[in-house]
């Protein structure tokens, strides 16, 4: 964890030269010391080991696969030096990546969307928080993580049989078709369907197609 009031020392990691240079210029103008820059995960590990920054600011998606290389580097860096601040930037909210990072680390990490970096004073404040061991989350990330946790709790309510029934419903199967697929009686499927609808908060209604609403709710819970 960073101590004292010395200028913040930062290493920037991003495969876009224009983004690196632009962000470095903005940060330098407000007194942040850029001690290193890197374009790849391998280069980042070398630079960070040599530069000893307070905070590493890096993109999540970098070469060679442009998936979650930044997340993997962040994990490695935090395992080597738990006091190092790591602030991940992303063009989009990647809920799985964010959730896995914050499940592993309760402080000294952050996740912001790239379109927030034009508010440079706020970005620097967030970098200081990360450097001092705090947790920083973009508000949009918070909202999606909350929905993800809520959906996870919802999914846990269903039995394996109810999950199977709901999945077959998304494929357009009728109760009779589901019964045939599962090799159970039609009455048994009707019981599973009624139970699943109740857990999804869909009571009987003459105005709504509960089956369609159930499929939509199930697909939304599974995807978020």
C-alpha positions in Angstrom: 0.0 0.0 0.0 1.3 3.4 -1.0 2.4 5.8 1.8 3.2 9.5 1.8 2.4 12.4 -0.6 5.0 11.8 -3.3 3.8 12.1 -6.9 1.9 9.0 -8.0 4.1 6.7 -10.1 2.2 4.9 -12.9 2.9 2.4 -15.6 0.5 2.4 -18.6 -0.2 -0.8 -20.4 -2.3 -0.7 -23.6 -1.8 -2.0 -27.1 -2.9 1.3 -28.7 0.0 3.7 -29.0 -2.4 6.6 -29.5 -4.3 5.8 -26.3 -1.0 5.3 -24.3 0.4 8.6 -25.5 -2.8 10.5 -25.0 -3.4 9.2 -21.5 0.2 9.7 -20.5 0.1 13.3 -21.7 -3.1 14.0 -19.7 -1.8 12.4 -16.6 1.6 14.2 -16.8 -0.2 17.5 -17.1 -1.8 17.0 -13.7 1.3 15.9 -11.9 1.3 12.1 -12.3 4.7 10.5 -13.0 4.6 8.1 -15.8 7.5 5.7 -15.0 6.8 3.2 -17.9 4.7 2.2 -20.8 4.1 -1.2 -22.4 2.1 -2.6 -25.3 2.0 -6.3 -24.5 1.5 -8.5 -21.4 5.1 -9.8 -21.6 6.5 -6.3 -22.0 4.3 -5.1 -19.1 5.8 -7.7 -16.7 9.3 -6.6 -17.5 8.6 -2.9 -17.2 6.6 -3.2 -14.0 9.3 -5.2 -12.4 11.9 -2.6 -13.3 9.8 0.6 -12.7 8.2 -0.3 -9.4 5.1 1.9 -9.9 2.4 2.6 -7.4 -0.3 1.8 -9.9 -0.5 -0.1 -13.1 -3.2 1.1 -15.5 -4.0 -1.5 -18.2 -6.5 -2.5 -20.8 -8.2 -5.9 -20.3 -8.0 -6.9 -23.9 -4.5 -7.1 -25.5 -2.6 -9.2 -28.0 -2.4 -12.0 -28.9 -6.1 -13.1 -28.3 -7.6 -9.7 -27.3 -9.8 -11.4 -24.7 -8.7 -11.1 -21.1 -4.9 -10.8 -21.2 -5.0 -7.8 -18.9 -7.0 -9.7 -16.3 -4.4 -12.5 -16.3 -1.5 -10.0 -15.9 -3.4 -8.3 -13.1 -3.8 -11.6 -11.3 -0.1 -12.3 -11.7 1.0 -8.9 -10.5 -1.2 -9.0 -7.4 0.1 -12.5 -6.6 3.6 -11.2 -6.7 3.0 -7.9 -5.0 -0.4 -7.6 -3.1 0.3 -3.9 -2.3 0.6 -2.9 -6.0 -2.4 -1.0 -7.3 -4.0 -2.3 -10.5 -6.6 -0.3 -12.4 -8.1 -2.2 -15.4 -9.7 -0.3 -18.2 -12.2 -1.7 -20.7 -14.2 -0.4 -23.7 -17.1 -2.5 -22.5 -18.4 -4.0 -19.2 -17.1 -7.5 -19.0 -18.9 -8.8 -16.0 -17.2 -12.2 -15.8 -13.7 -10.6 -15.8 -14.7 -8.0 -13.2 -16.4 -10.5 -11.0 -13.4 -12.9 -11.0 -11.0 -10.1 -10.2 -13.0 -8.7 -7.2 -13.7 -12.2 -5.9 -10.0 -12.7 -5.6 -9.0 -9.2 -4.3 -10.8 -7.0 -1.8 -8.6 -4.0 -2.3 -5.9 -2.3 -4.4 -7.8 -3.0 -7.6 -10.2 -1.1 -9.9 -12.2 -1.5 -13.0 -13.3 1.5 -15.1 -14.7 2.0 -18.6 -12.4 3.8 -21.0 -14.9 6.5 -21.8 -14.5 7.7 -18.2 -10.8 8.6 -18.7 -11.6 12.0 -20.2 -12.6 13.1 -16.7 -8.9 13.2 -15.7 -9.3 14.6 -12.2 -11.7 11.8 -11.3 -9.4 9.2 -12.9 -6.4 10.4 -10.8 -8.5 10.3 -7.7 -9.5 6.7 -8.4 -5.8 5.9 -9.1 -4.9 7.3 -5.7 -7.6 5.2 -4.1 -6.3 2.0 -5.7 -2.8 2.9 -4.7 -3.9 3.1 -1.1 -5.5 -0.3 -1.1 -9.1 0.7 -1.9 -11.6 -0.9 -4.3 -12.7 1.2 -7.3 -15.6 0.2 -9.5 -17.3 1.9 -12.4 -20.9 2.6 -11.6 -22.0 0.6 -14.7 -19.9 -2.3 -13.6 -21.5 -2.1 -10.1 -25.0 -2.3 -11.6 -24.2 -5.3 -13.8 -22.3 -7.1 -11.1 -25.4 -6.6 -8.8 -27.7 -8.0 -11.5 -25.3 -10.9 -12.0 -25.3 -11.8 -8.3 -29.0 -11.4 -8.1 -29.5 -13.7 -11.0 -27.1 -16.2 -9.5 -29.2 -16.3 -6.4 -32.3 -16.7 -8.5 -30.8 -19.6 -10.5 -29.8 -21.4 -7.3 -33.5 -21.7 -6.4 -34.2 -24.2 -9.2 -33.8 -27.9 -9.0 -31.9 -29.7 -11.8 -35.3 -31.0 -13.2 -36.7 -27.5 -13.2 -33.6 -26.1 -14.9 -34.0 -28.8 -17.6 -37.7 -28.0 -18.0 -37.0 -24.3 -18.4 -34.2 -24.9 -20.9 -36.5 -27.1 -23.0 -39.1 -24.4 -22.8 -36.6 -21.9 -24.4 -36.4 -24.4 -27.2 -40.1 -24.1 -27.8 -41.1 -27.5 -26.4 -44.6 -28.1 -25.2 -45.3 -29.8 -21.9 -46.0 -33.0 -23.8 -42.7 -32.6 -25.7 -40.8 -32.0 -22.5 -42.3 -35.0 -20.9 -41.3 -37.1 -23.9 -37.7 -35.7 -23.8 -37.3 -36.3 -20.1 -39.1 -39.6 -20.1 -41.5 -38.6 -17.3 -45.3 -38.3 -17.1 -47.0 -35.1 -18.4 -48.4 -34.4 -14.9 -44.8 -34.4 -13.6 -43.8 -31.8 -16.1 -46.8 -29.7 -15.3 -45.7 -29.8 -11.6 -42.2 -28.7 -12.6 -43.5 -25.9 -14.8 -45.8 -24.6 -12.1 -43.0 -24.6 -9.5 -40.6 -22.8 -11.9 -43.2 -20.2 -12.8 -43.7 -19.5 -9.1 -40.0 -19.1 -8.4 -39.7 -16.7 -11.3 -42.5 -14.6 -9.7 -45.1 -15.3 -12.4 -48.4 -16.0 -10.7 -51.4 -17.0 -12.8 -52.8 -14.1 -14.9 -55.4 -13.9 -17.6 -53.5 -11.1 -19.4 -50.0 -12.4 -19.6 -48.5 -15.4 -21.4 -46.6 -16.8 -18.4 -44.8 -19.3 -20.5 -43.2 -16.6 -22.7 -42.4 -14.4 -19.7 -40.8 -17.4 -18.0 -38.6 -18.1 -21.1 -37.5 -14.4 -21.2 -36.7 -14.3 -17.5 -34.8 -17.5 -17.6 -32.7 -16.4 -20.7 -32.0 -13.1 -19.1 -30.9 -14.6 -15.8 -28.6 -17.1 -17.6 -27.0 -14.4 -19.9 -26.2 -11.6 -17.4 
